[in-house]
Amino acid sequence: NVAYGMSIDPQTGQRIVSELADRRVYSDAIGANGVPLIQVVDEQNIPKWNYDANLQPAIDAGITKKFDTIEDVIAAYDLPAEEFMAQFNRYNGYVEARNDEEFGKMIPEDAKPLGEGPYYITRIWPKVHHTMGGVKTNMDAQVLDADLNPIPGFYAAGEATGGAHGACRLGSCATADCLVNGRLAGQMAASNEVTA
């Protein structure tokens, strides 16, 4: 749960980016780091609904691992203990002050400093689950050529198109994008008596 925990580089024991950075910034930082981060959160910072809906299935699948103590976490990931514990304590200070001085992460009002455990650890590495590119379209769902002129009879919608999101995917809008623009493309194709 990135809002309530910290993600660290296991090589250094340090945070390298705000855990609430947008997907592009977060992924680019992890990729530049070269190894997966590990996300550290304790049980008191996991809402009950999230535990049942997301955390337990992740534990059952082996994606997330549970550790009773912070020493167990350090040993399991061979973390540099002194550096990690300094980061751990700094992060807890940011949570108490509601001010992340390192990366400007917005600390939720109900967040608590990481406590005594148990701790839940998940390796974090970017993966492709959405493509940002695609053909360029106009407001009528017409596909545009390299000179930005509509190609007669060519319509597109959804993830086959590009430009709807800008440089970073906007979460929770793909279905609406597909439905609205798919309907528009269908209406435009039908009104022009062509096959999309």
Disulfide bonds with the S-S distance in Angstrom:
none
